[in-house]
Amino acid sequence: MIRKAFYLSIALLGAAAACPAVAGIAQLNHIWLSGSAHTATARLSLSGFTQARYFRLSHPDREVVDLHGTRAGPGLQLPRGAGWVRDVRMGLQPNGALRLVFTTDSAAHIRLVWLRPSGQGRQMLIELRGFGPSSPANALPRPVRTRLAPVDDGRDIIITVDPGHGGIDPGTIGRYGTEEKNITLAIGRILAHRIDEQRGMRATMTRDSDIYLTLRDRMRIARRDHADLFVSIHVNDVPDPYIKGAEVYILSLHGASSEAARILAERENSADRLAGVRLKGKSHTLAQVLLNLSQTTTIAHSMVAARDVLRALGQSVPVRDPTVQQAAFVVLKSPAIPSMLVETDFMSDPTEELRLRQPWYQTRIADAIFRGILAYFRDHPPAGTLFAEERAARLRTLVARNAR
């Protein structure tokens, strides 16, 4: 559940409070590496939490992880290669980041996971998954092809998964101490994994660890990744402990109009494209019309996608209301990206709280959301995607059959 007052007060704490490692230097004390023919896992032992980013290099294939504000501990030994990882290298970057480079036999998916704190320090898992024979792409590396690719390129559909809350913002807390931020992250990771397994789709995540992000940070990440759909995951909370069931929200028209006003107010100090809409050289009135048209179209797409997700949820878990709800959630206000917010259940019901903590139930929720997303994009594929090519091929086959 999004609590506006909490977010407003928390934003005043600033980035330093949200990322405690920035104030000091984290120390990398140990690295363990295990691997097989097409996967590998590196476990890092650090003195504290740190921000991290990762990217891929080729010729040869390398997966790179930068740990910001981090130094190597005394006597740190790098592990030897294991299975599909040939070797591991390390170096300090000019910006103060400690860089780890994993040389691999082929391109890979990479995922960073912070483990729960136990005692002093923190542990991070770096999960690497190669494009081996068992992958859906039949051993051929399949890069993420975004909406910047040529229209006929058969690019991947990009879905940004947004696990609500995180870091210093735990979200709602249940009677048994369950924090919403942990439930949303668990479900978000499963959902992202399901999306990545689907040929023609790729997932990005606003957060894949226990970090704090502002609502607009989450919107910016979706725009940065050129998302075709934004899915924010939350857990609800009300005073009545007997209310239960999932709900799905999209942006209300009131929220859309207020966001258009904010965007137009910022246009004098911004680039020529805001929120996916080109505004340079346009009068204020025309710019407002263009934004309103974009938002109206986006809300319509959001409604169709949300109905598919709600229908799929209703086949697997309790649903409180069979209709899509609309509200002025800030995180849904990207004018050019269809967006929805899924309230997976109510933490205020102790029975549902305990169920939400179970991995099998988290998987059931994530699978249902994925089925809804898949149904939507099979019927409404964005132009230039692999899904669009496959739908066109199905239609050509159908027309040919009817012509016989």
VEXTI-960220 format. One record per residue: z, y, x negated of N, C-alpha, C in turn; residue in one letter. Coordinates in steps of 0.2 Angstrom, whole numbers, padded with zeros to 4 digits, always signed. Example, Ala and Ser with C-alpha at 12.3 -4.5 7.8 and 13.67 -1.06 7.14 Angstrom:
2
+0039-0028-0066+0039-0022-0062+0039-0016-0066a/+0035-0011-0064+0036-0005-0068+0039+0000-0064s/
END
This chain:
404
+0000-0006-0004+0000+0000+0000+0000+0006-0004m/-0004+0011-0003-0005+0017-0007+0000+0022-0004i/+0005+0025-0008+0010+0030-0006+0008+0036-0009r/+0005+0041-0005+0002+0047-0008+0008+0051-0011k/+0014+0052-0009+0019+0056-0012+0021+0053-0018a/+0021+0047-0019+0023+0043-0025+0018+0045-0031f/+0011+0045-0029+0006+0046-0034+0006+0053-0036y/+0007+0058-0031+0008+0065-0033+0013+0066-0038l/+0019+0064-0037+0025+0065-0041+0024+0061-0048s/+0021+0056-0048+0020+0052-0054+0015+0055-0058i/+0010+0058-0055+0004+0062-0059+0007+0067-0064a/+0013+0070-0062+0016+0075-0066+0019+0073-0072l/+0020+0066-0073+0023+0063-0079+0018+0064-0085l/+0012+0064-0083+0007+0064-0089+0005+0058-0092g/+0000+0058-0096-0003+0052-0099+0002+0049-0104a/+0006+0053-0107+0011+0050-0112+0016+0045-0109a/+0018+0047-0103+0023+0043-0099+0019+0037-0097a/+0013+0037-0095+0009+0032-0092+0007+0027-0097a/+0007+0029-0103+0005+0024-0109+0010+0025-0114c/+0016+0022-0114+0021+0023-0119+0019+0022-0126p/+0014+0018-0127+0012+0016-0134+0009+0022-0138a/+0007+0027-0134+0003+0033-0137+0008+0037-0141v/+0015+0037-0139+0020+0041-0143+0022+0038-0149a/+0021+0031-0150+0022+0028-0156+0017+0023-0159g/+0018+0019-0164+0013+0015-0166+0015+0008-0165i/+0011+0004-0162+0012-0003-0160+0010-0007-0167a/+0013-0013-0167+0012-0017-0173+0010-0024-0171q/+0004-0026-0174+0001-0033-0173+0005-0037-0178l/+0008-0042-0175+0012-0046-0180+0009-0053-0181n/+0006-0056-0176+0003-0062-0177-0003-0063-0172h/-0008-0068-0175-0014-0070-0171-0014-0077-0171i/-0015-0080-0165-0016-0087-0165-0023-0088-0161w/-0027-0093-0164-0034-0094-0161-0035-0101-0159l/-0037-0103-0154-0039-0109-0152-0046-0109-0149s/-0050-0114-0150-0057-0114-0147-0060-0120-0146g/-0066-0120-0142-0069-0126-0140-0077-0125-0141s/-0081-0129-0139-0088-0128-0140-0091-0121-0137a/-0088-0119-0131-0091-0113-0128-0085-0108-0126h/-0079-0109-0128-0074-0105-0126-0069-0104-0132t/-0065-0098-0131-0060-0097-0136-0054-0093-0133a/-0048-0093-0136-0043-0089-0134-0039-0087-0140t/-0038-0080-0140-0034-0078-0146-0028-0075-0143a/-0022-0077-0145-0016-0074-0143-0013-0069-0148r/-0011-0063-0146-0009-0058-0150-0002-0057-0149l/+0002-0056-0154+0009-0054-0153+0010-0047-0156s/+0012-0043-0152+0013-0035-0154+0020-0033-0152l/+0022-0028-0156+0028-0025-0155+0029-0021-0149s/+0024-0019-0145+0024-0016-0139+0017-0015-0136g/+0017-0012-0130+0011-0011-0126+0006-0006-0130f/+0000-0007-0129-0005-0003-0132-0012-0003-0128t/-0015+0003-0128-0022+0003-0124-0027-0001-0128q/-0031-0004-0125-0037-0008-0128-0043-0007-0125a/-0049-0008-0129-0055-0008-0126-0059-0013-0130r/-0065-0015-0126-0069-0020-0130-0076-0019-0128y/-0080-0022-0133-0088-0021-0132-0091-0027-0136f/-0097-0027-0135-0101-0033-0138-0106-0030-0143r/-0107-0033-0149-0112-0032-0154-0117-0038-0155l/-0123-0037-0157-0128-0043-0158-0131-0043-0165s/-0134-0048-0166-0137-0049-0173-0133-0048-0179h/-0127-0052-0180-0126-0058-0176-0121-0056-0170p/-0120-0061-0165-0116-0060-0159-0109-0059-0162d/-0106-0053-0159-0099-0051-0161-0096-0048-0155r/-0089-0050-0154-0085-0048-0148-0080-0043-0152e/-0079-0037-0150-0075-0032-0153-0070-0030-0149v/-0064-0030-0151-0058-0027-0147-0054-0022-0152v/-0054-0016-0149-0050-0010-0152-0043-0009-0149d/-0038-0010-0153-0031-0009-0151-0029-0002-0153l/-0028+0003-0148-0027+0010-0150-0020+0011-0152h/-0019+0015-0157-0012+0016-0160-0009+0010-0162g/-0012+0006-0166-0009+0000-0168-0011-0001-0176t/-0006-0004-0179-0007-0006-0186-0005-0013-0187r/-0008-0016-0193-0006-0023-0194+0001-0024-0197a/+0004-0029-0195+0011-0030-0198+0011-0032-0205g/+0017-0032-0208+0017-0035-0215+0016-0042-0215p/+0011-0044-0220+0010-0051-0220+0006-0054-0215g/+0003-0050-0211-0002-0053-0205-0007-0057-0208l/-0008-0063-0206-0014-0068-0208-0019-0069-0202q/-0025-0068-0204-0030-0069-0199-0032-0076-0198l/-0032-0079-0192-0034-0086-0192-0041-0088-0194p/-0042-0094-0195-0049-0096-0197-0053-0097-0190r/-0059-0098-0191-0063-0099-0185-0061-0105-0182g/-0062-0105-0175-0061-0111-0171-0066-0113-0166a/-0069-0118-0167-0074-0120-0162-0080-0115-0162g/-0081-0112-0156-0087-0108-0155-0086-0101-0159w/-0080-0099-0161-0079-0093-0165-0079-0095-0172v/-0084-0091-0175-0085-0093-0183-0080-0090-0187r/-0078-0084-0186-0073-0080-0190-0070-0074-0186d/-0064-0072-0189-0061-0066-0186-0060-0061-0192v/-0062-0055-0191-0061-0050-0196-0057-0044-0192r/-0054-0040-0197-0050-0034-0194-0051-0028-0199m/-0050-0022-0196-0051-0016-0200-0048-0010-0196g/-0045-0005-0199-0043+0001-0196-0048+0006-0195l/-0049+0009-0189-0054+0014-0188-0051+0021-0189q/-0056+0025-0190-0054+0032-0192-0050+0035-0186p/-0051+0033-0180-0047+0036-0174-0040+0033-0173n/-0038+0028-0178-0032+0025-0178-0031+0019-0174g/-0037+0016-0172-0037+0010-0168-0038+0004-0173a/-0034-0001-0172-0035-0007-0176-0041-0012-0173l/-0046-0013-0176-0052-0017-0173-0051-0024-0175r/-0052-0028-0170-0053-0035-0172-0060-0037-0170l/-0064-0041-0174-0070-0043-0173-0071-0051-0173v/-0073-0054-0168-0074-0061-0167-0082-0062-0168f/-0084-0066-0173-0091-0068-0174-0091-0074-0170t/-0096-0075-0165-0097-0081-0161-0104-0083-0162t/-0105-0089-0159-0111-0093-0159-0116-0090-0154d/-0114-0087-0149-0118-0084-0144-0114-0078-0141s/-0118-0074-0136-0115-0069-0133-0110-0072-0128a/-0105-0067-0126-0099-0070-0122-0097-0065-0117a/-0093-0068-0112-0089-0064-0108-0082-0063-0111h/-0079-0057-0110-0073-0056-0113-0068-0053-0108i/-0062-0056-0108-0056-0053-0104-0050-0052-0107r/-0046-0047-0106-0040-0046-0109-0034-0046-0104l/-0029-0050-0106-0024-0051-0101-0017-0050-0105v/-0013-0046-0102-0006-0045-0105-0002-0050-0101w/+0002-0054-0105+0007-0058-0103+0013-0055-0101l/+0017-0058-0096+0024-0055-0095+0028-0054-0101r/+0032-0048-0101+0036-0047-0107+0042-0053-0107p/+0043-0055-0113+0049-0060-0114+0052-0058-0120s/+0058-0055-0120+0062-0053-0126+0058-0047-0128g/+0059-0046-0135+0056-0040-0138+0048-0041-0139q/+0044-0035-0138+0037-0036-0140+0033-0038-0134g/+0027-0038-0135+0022-0040-0129+0017-0045-0132r/+0014-0049-0128+0008-0053-0130+0002-0052-0126q/-0004-0052-0129-0010-0051-0126-0014-0057-0127m/-0018-0060-0122-0023-0065-0123-0030-0062-0123l/-0034-0064-0127-0041-0062-0128-0045-0068-0126i/-0048-0068-0120-0051-0074-0118-0059-0073-0118e/-0062-0077-0122-0069-0077-0124-0073-0083-0120l/-0078-0082-0117-0081-0087-0113-0089-0086-0115r/-0092-0091-0118-0099-0091-0120-0103-0093-0115g/-0110-0092-0116-0115-0095-0112-0117-0101-0114f/-0113-0106-0113-0115-0113-0115-0119-0117-0110g/-0120-0123-0111-0124-0127-0106-0120-0128-0099p/-0114-0127-0099-0110-0127-0092-0110-0121-0088s/-0113-0115-0091-0113-0109-0088-0119-0109-0083s/-0118-0105-0077-0123-0104-0072-0130-0102-0075p/-0130-0099-0081-0137-0096-0083-0140-0101-0088a/-0138-0108-0088-0141-0113-0091-0142-0112-0099n/-0136-0109-0102-0136-0108-0109-0140-0102-0112a/-0143-0098-0107-0146-0092-0109-0141-0086-0108l/-0140-0082-0113-0136-0076-0112-0139-0072-0107p/-0134-0070-0102-0137-0065-0097-0133-0059-0097r/-0136-0053-0100-0133-0047-0100-0132-0044-0093p/-0127-0039-0093-0126-0035-0087-0131-0030-0087v/-0135-0031-0081-0141-0026-0080-0139-0021-0075r/-0138-0015-0076-0135-0010-0071-0140-0007-0068t/-0138-0002-0063-0143+0002-0059-0147+0006-0063r/-0146+0007-0070-0150+0011-0074-0156+0007-0076l/-0156+0001-0075-0162-0003-0077-0168-0002-0073a/-0174-0004-0075-0180-0002-0071-0179-0006-0064p/-0183-0003-0059-0182-0005-0052-0184-0013-0051v/-0189-0015-0055-0191-0022-0054-0188-0027-0060d/-0182-0025-0062-0179-0028-0068-0175-0034-0066d/-0173-0035-0059-0169-0040-0057-0162-0040-0060g/-0159-0034-0059-0153-0033-0063-0147-0036-0059r/-0141-0036-0062-0135-0039-0059-0133-0034-0054d/-0130-0036-0048-0126-0032-0044-0119-0031-0047i/-0116-0025-0047-0110-0023-0051-0105-0022-0045i/-0099-0026-0045-0094-0025-0041-0088-0023-0045i/-0085-0017-0044-0079-0015-0047-0073-0017-0043t/-0069-0021-0046-0063-0024-0043-0057-0019-0045v/-0053-0017-0040-0048-0012-0042-0041-0015-0039d/-0037-0018-0044-0030-0020-0042-0026-0014-0042p/-0023-0013-0036-0019-0007-0034-0013-0007-0039g/-0011+0000-0040-0004+0001-0043-0005-0001-0051h/+0001-0002-0054+0001-0004-0061+0005+0000-0065g/+0008-0002-0071+0012+0002-0075+0018+0004-0072g/+0019+0011-0073+0025+0014-0070+0025+0014-0062i/+0020+0012-0059+0019+0012-0052+0019+0005-0050d/+0025+0002-0047+0025-0005-0045+0022-0006-0038p/+0021-0001-0034+0019-0002-0028+0025-0004-0023g/+0023-0007-0018+0029-0009-0013+0032-0015-0017t/+0039-0016-0016+0043-0021-0018+0046-0025-0013i/+0045-0031-0013+0048-0036-0007+0055-0037-0008g/+0058-0040-0003+0065-0042-0003+0067-0046-0009r/+0063-0051-0011+0064-0055-0017+0062-0052-0023y/+0061-0046-0023+0059-0042-0030+0052-0043-0032g/+0047-0045-0028+0040-0046-0029+0037-0039-0030t/+0034-0037-0035+0031-0031-0036+0023-0031-0034e/+0021-0026-0030+0014-0026-0027+0009-0026-0033e/+0011-0023-0038+0006-0022-0044+0004-0029-0047k/+0009-0034-0047+0008-0040-0050+0003-0045-0045n/+0004-0044-0039+0001-0048-0034-0007-0045-0034i/-0008-0039-0034-0015-0036-0034-0018-0038-0040t/-0015-0038-0046-0018-0040-0052-0020-0047-0052l/-0016-0051-0050-0017-0059-0050-0023-0060-0045a/-0023-0057-0039-0029-0058-0035-0035-0055-0038i/-0035-0049-0041-0041-0046-0043-0044-0050-0049g/-0040-0053-0053-0043-0057-0059-0046-0063-0056r/-0044-0066-0051-0047-0072-0048-0054-0070-0045i/-0053-0064-0041-0059-0061-0038-0065-0060-0043l/-0063-0056-0048-0068-0055-0054-0071-0061-0057a/-0067-0066-0058-0069-0072-0060-0074-0075-0056h/-0073-0075-0049-0078-0078-0044-0084-0074-0045r/-0084-0068-0045-0090-0064-0045-0094-0065-0052i/-0090-0066-0057-0094-0067-0064-0097-0074-0064d/-0095-0079-0060-0098-0085-0059-0104-0085-0055e/-0105-0080-0051-0111-0080-0047-0117-0077-0050q/-0122-0081-0050-0128-0078-0053-0131-0072-0050r/-0132-0067-0054-0135-0061-0051-0129-0056-0049g/-0123-0057-0051-0117-0053-0050-0113-0052-0056m/-0110-0046-0057-0105-0045-0062-0099-0041-0060r/-0093-0042-0062-0087-0039-0060-0085-0034-0066a/-0083-0028-0064-0079-0024-0069-0072-0023-0065t/-0067-0021-0069-0061-0020-0066-0058-0014-0069m/-0055-0010-0064-0052-0004-0066-0046-0005-0070t/-0042-0010-0069-0037-0012-0074-0037-0020-0074r/-0036-0023-0080-0035-0030-0081-0028-0031-0085d/-0024-0026-0084-0017-0027-0087-0012-0022-0084s/-0006-0022-0086-0001-0019-0082-0001-0011-0084d/-0006-0008-0082-0006-0001-0085-0007+0004-0078i/-0005+0010-0079-0005+0015-0074-0012+0019-0074y/-0015+0020-0068-0021+0024-0068-0020+0028-0062l/-0023+0034-0062-0023+0038-0056-0028+0036-0051t/-0028+0038-0045-0033+0036-0040-0040+0039-0042l/-0040+0044-0045-0047+0047-0047-0049+0044-0053r/-0045+0041-0058-0047+0037-0063-0051+0031-0061d/-0048+0028-0056-0051+0022-0053-0058+0023-0050r/-0059+0029-0047-0065+0031-0045-0070+0032-0050m/-0068+0036-0056-0072+0037-0061-0074+0031-0065r/-0070+0026-0065-0072+0019-0068-0078+0016-0064i/-0077+0016-0058-0083+0013-0054-0089+0017-0055a/-0089+0024-0055-0095+0028-0057-0098+0026-0064r/-0093+0026-0068-0095+0024-0075-0099+0018-0076r/-0096+0013-0072-0099+0006-0072-0105+0005-0067d/-0107+0011-0064-0113+0011-0059-0112+0005-0054h/-0106+0005-0051-0104+0000-0046-0109+0000-0040a/-0111-0005-0037-0114-0006-0031-0109-0006-0025d/-0103-0008-0027-0097-0009-0022-0091-0008-0026l/-0086-0005-0022-0079-0004-0025-0074-0007-0020f/-0070-0012-0023-0065-0016-0019-0058-0015-0021v/-0054-0011-0018-0047-0010-0020-0043-0015-0016s/-0038-0018-0020-0034-0023-0017-0027-0021-0017i/-0023-0022-0011-0016-0019-0010-0012-0024-0006h/-0006-0023-0006-0002-0027-0001+0002-0021+0003v/+0002-0023+0010+0005-0018+0014+0013-0018+0015n/+0016-0013+0018+0023-0013+0019+0024-0009+0025d/+0028-0011+0030+0031-0008+0036+0038-0009+0037v/+0041-0005+0041+0048-0007+0043+0049-0013+0047p/+0044-0015+0051+0045-0021+0055+0044-0028+0050d/+0049-0032+0049+0048-0038+0045+0044-0043+0048p/+0042-0043+0054+0038-0048+0058+0030-0047+0058y/+0028-0041+0056+0021-0039+0056+0018-0043+0049i/+0012-0046+0050+0009-0050+0045+0001-0049+0046k/-0002-0051+0041-0009-0052+0041-0013-0047+0037g/-0019-0048+0035-0024-0044+0031-0027-0039+0035a/-0028-0033+0032-0032-0028+0035-0037-0025+0030e/-0043-0022+0033-0048-0020+0028-0049-0013+0031v/-0049-0008+0026-0050-0001+0027-0057+0002+0024y/-0060+0007+0027-0065+0011+0023-0063+0018+0024i/-0067+0022+0021-0066+0030+0022-0067+0032+0029l/-0063+0037+0031-0064+0040+0037-0068+0046+0036s/-0071+0049+0042-0076+0054+0041-0072+0061+0039l/-0066+0061+0041-0061+0067+0039-0060+0067+0031h/-0059+0061+0028-0058+0060+0021-0065+0062+0018g/-0070+0060+0021-0077+0061+0017-0078+0069+0017a/-0077+0072+0023-0078+0079+0023-0073+0083+0018s/-0067+0081+0017-0063+0084+0012-0065+0083+0005s/-0068+0077+0004-0070+0076-0003-0076+0080-0005e/-0081+0080+0000-0087+0085-0001-0085+0092-0003a/-0080+0094+0001-0077+0101-0001-0075+0101-0008a/-0071+0096-0010-0068+0096-0017-0074+0096-0022r/-0079+0092-0021-0084+0091-0025-0088+0098-0026i/-0090+0101-0020-0093+0107-0020-0089+0113-0024l/-0083+0112-0023-0079+0117-0027-0079+0117-0034a/-0080+0111-0037-0081+0109-0044-0087+0110-0047e/-0093+0111-0043-0099+0111-0046-0101+0116-0051r/-0098+0122-0051-0099+0127-0056-0097+0125-0063e/-0092+0120-0064-0090+0118-0070-0092+0111-0072n/-0097+0108-0069-0099+0101-0069-0106+0100-0072s/-0108+0094-0072-0114+0092-0074-0119+0093-0068a/-0125+0092-0069-0130+0093-0063-0130+0088-0058d/-0126+0082-0060-0125+0077-0055-0118+0076-0054r/-0116+0076-0047-0109+0075-0046-0109+0069-0040l/-0105+0064-0042-0103+0059-0037-0110+0055-0035a/-0115+0055-0040-0121+0051-0038-0126+0056-0035g/-0125+0062-0033-0129+0066-0030-0131+0072-0034v/-0138+0073-0035-0141+0079-0039-0140+0085-0036r/-0136+0090-0039-0135+0096-0035-0138+0102-0039l/-0140+0101-0045-0142+0107-0049-0148+0111-0046k/-0148+0117-0045-0153+0121-0042-0153+0121-0035g/-0148+0118-0032-0148+0118-0025-0143+0124-0022k/-0144+0127-0017-0140+0131-0014-0133+0128-0011s/-0128+0132-0010-0122+0129-0008-0123+0125-0001h/-0127+0128+0003-0128+0125+0010-0132+0118+0009t/-0137+0118+0005-0141+0112+0004-0137+0107+0000l/-0133+0109-0005-0129+0104-0008-0124+0101-0003a/-0121+0105+0001-0117+0102+0006-0120+0097+0011q/-0126+0098+0013-0130+0094+0017-0132+0087+0013v/-0134+0088+0007-0135+0082+0003-0129+0077+0002l/-0123+0081+0001-0117+0077+0000-0115+0073+0007l/-0116+0077+0012-0114+0074+0019-0119+0068+0020n/-0125+0069+0019-0130+0063+0020-0128+0057+0016l/-0127+0059+0009-0125+0053+0005-0119+0050+0007s/-0114+0053+0010-0107+0051+0012-0108+0047+0018q/-0112+0049+0023-0113+0046+0029-0117+0039+0028t/-0122+0039+0023-0125+0033+0022-0120+0028+0018t/-0116+0030+0014-0111+0026+0010-0106+0023+0015t/-0104+0027+0020-0099+0025+0024-0102+0019+0029i/-0108+0020+0031-0111+0015+0035-0112+0008+0031a/-0114+0009+0025-0114+0003+0020-0107+0000+0019h/-0102+0004+0019-0095+0002+0018-0093-0002+0024s/-0095+0000+0030-0093-0003+0036-0096-0010+0037m/-0102-0011+0035-0105-0017+0035-0102-0022+0030v/-0101-0020+0024-0098-0024+0019-0091-0026+0021a/-0087-0021+0024-0080-0022+0026-0080-0027+0031a/-0084-0027+0036-0084-0032+0042-0086-0039+0039r/-0090-0040+0034-0091-0046+0031-0085-0049+0028d/-0082-0045+0024-0076-0047+0021-0070-0048+0026v/-0069-0044+0031-0064-0046+0036-0065-0052+0039l/-0072-0053+0041-0074-0060+0044-0072-0066+0040r/-0074-0065+0033-0072-0071+0029-0065-0072+0028a/-0061-0066+0028-0053-0067+0027-0051-0070+0033l/-0053-0069+0039-0051-0072+0045-0052-0079+0046g/-0057-0082+0042-0058-0089+0042-0053-0093+0037q/-0049-0089+0033-0045-0092+0028-0037-0090+0028s/-0036-0084+0030-0029-0081+0030-0028-0077+0037v/-0021-0076+0039-0020-0072+0045-0023-0065+0044p/-0026-0063+0049-0028-0056+0050-0025-0052+0055v/-0022-0046+0054-0018-0042+0058-0023-0039+0064r/-0028-0037+0062-0033-0033+0066-0040-0035+0065d/-0044-0038+0070-0051-0040+0068-0056-0035+0067p/-0054-0029+0068-0058-0023+0067-0057-0019+0060t/-0062-0017+0057-0061-0013+0051-0058-0006+0053v/-0053-0004+0049-0049+0002+0050-0052+0007+0046q/-0051+0014+0047-0053+0019+0043-0048+0024+0042q/-0047+0027+0036-0042+0031+0034-0044+0035+0028a/-0041+0041+0026-0043+0045+0021-0040+0043+0014a/-0041+0037+0012-0038+0035+0006-0042+0038+0000f/-0039+0041-0004-0042+0045-0010-0047+0040-0014v/-0044+0034-0015-0048+0029-0019-0055+0027-0016v/-0056+0028-0010-0062+0026-0007-0067+0032-0006l/-0066+0038-0009-0070+0044-0008-0076+0045-0012k/-0078+0040-0016-0084+0041-0020-0090+0041-0015s/-0093+0047-0015-0099+0048-0010-0105+0043-0011p/-0106+0040-0017-0112+0036-0018-0111+0029-0019a/-0104+0027-0018-0103+0020-0019-0099+0017-0013i/-0102+0012-0009-0099+0009-0004-0092+0006-0006p/-0087+0008-0002-0080+0006-0005-0076+0004+0001s/-0071-0001-0001-0066-0004+0004-0060-0005+0001m/-0054-0005+0005-0048-0006+0003-0045-0012+0007l/-0043-0017+0004-0041-0023+0007-0033-0024+0006v/-0030-0023+0012-0022-0025+0012-0022-0032+0013e/-0020-0036+0008-0020-0043+0009-0015-0046+0013t/-0009-0043+0014-0004-0045+0019+0002-0040+0019d/+0007-0042+0022+0013-0037+0022+0019-0040+0018f/+0021-0036+0013+0026-0038+0009+0033-0038+0012m/+0033-0034+0018+0039-0033+0022+0041-0039+0026s/+0037-0044+0026+0038-0050+0029+0040-0055+0023d/+0047-0057+0023+0049-0061+0017+0045-0067+0016p/+0043-0070+0022+0039-0077+0022+0032-0075+0018t/+0029-0070+0020+0023-0068+0017+0023-0066+0010e/+0029-0063+0008+0030-0061+0001+0030-0067-0003e/+0034-0072-0001+0034-0078-0005+0028-0082-0005l/+0024-0082+0000+0017-0085+0000+0013-0081-0005r/+0013-0074-0005+0009-0070-0009+0010-0072-0017l/+0016-0074-0018+0017-0076-0025+0014-0082-0027r/+0012-0086-0023+0009-0093-0024+0002-0092-0027q/+0000-0095-0033-0007-0095-0035-0012-0098-0030p/-0010-0103-0026-0015-0106-0022-0017-0101-0016w/-0012-0097-0014-0013-0092-0009-0017-0086-0012y/-0015-0084-0018-0019-0079-0021-0026-0081-0022q/-0028-0087-0023-0034-0090-0024-0038-0090-0017t/-0034-0092-0012-0037-0092-0005-0040-0085-0003r/-0035-0080-0004-0037-0073-0003-0043-0071-0007i/-0043-0072-0013-0049-0070-0018-0055-0073-0016a/-0055-0079-0014-0061-0083-0012-0064-0080-0006d/-0059-0079-0001-0062-0076+0005-0065-0069+0004a/-0062-0065+0000-0065-0058-0001-0072-0059-0004i/-0072-0064-0009-0079-0065-0013-0084-0068-0008f/-0082-0072-0003-0087-0075+0002-0090-0069+0006r/-0085-0064+0008-0088-0059+0012-0092-0054+0008g/-0091-0053+0001-0095-0049-0003-0102-0052-0004i/-0102-0059-0005-0108-0062-0006-0112-0062+0000l/-0109-0063+0006-0113-0063+0012-0116-0056+0013a/-0113-0051+0012-0115-0044+0012-0121-0043+0008y/-0121-0045+0002-0126-0043-0003-0132-0048-0002f/-0131-0054+0001-0137-0058+0002-0141-0055+0008r/-0138-0051+0012-0141-0048+0018-0144-0041+0016d/-0140-0038+0012-0141-0031+0010-0142-0030+0002h/-0146-0033-0001-0146-0032-0008-0149-0026-0011p/-0146-0022-0015-0149-0016-0018-0155-0017-0021p/-0160-0012-0021-0166-0013-0024-0166-0014-0031a/-0171-0018-0034-0171-0020-0041-0166-0025-0043g/-0162-0028-0039-0158-0033-0041-0161-0040-0040t/-0158-0045-0044-0160-0052-0043-0159-0054-0036l/-0154-0052-0032-0153-0054-0025-0159-0051-0021f/-0161-0045-0023-0167-0042-0019-0173-0046-0020a/-0174-0048-0026-0180-0053-0028-0180-0059-0024e/-0174-0062-0024-0173-0069-0020-0174-0068-0013e/-0171-0063-0010-0172-0061-0003-0179-0060-0001r/-0183-0057-0005-0190-0056-0004-0194-0062-0005a/-0192-0067-0009-0195-0073-0010-0194-0077-0004a/-0188-0077-0001-0186-0081+0005-0190-0078+0011r/-0191-0072+0011-0195-0069+0017-0202-0071+0016l/-0205-0071+0010-0212-0073+0009-0213-0080+0011r/-0208-0084+0009-0209-0092+0011-0208-0092+0019t/-0204-0089+0022-0203-0089+0030-0210-0087+0033l/-0213-0081+0030-0219-0079+0033-0225-0084+0032v/-0225-0087+0026-0230-0092+0025-0229-0098+0030a/-0223-0100+0031-0222-0106+0036-0224-0104+0043r/-0223-0098+0045-0224-0096+0052-0232-0095+0053n/-0235-0094+0047-0243-0092+0047-0247-0099+0048a/-0243-0104+0046-0247-0111+0046-0248-0113+0054r/
END
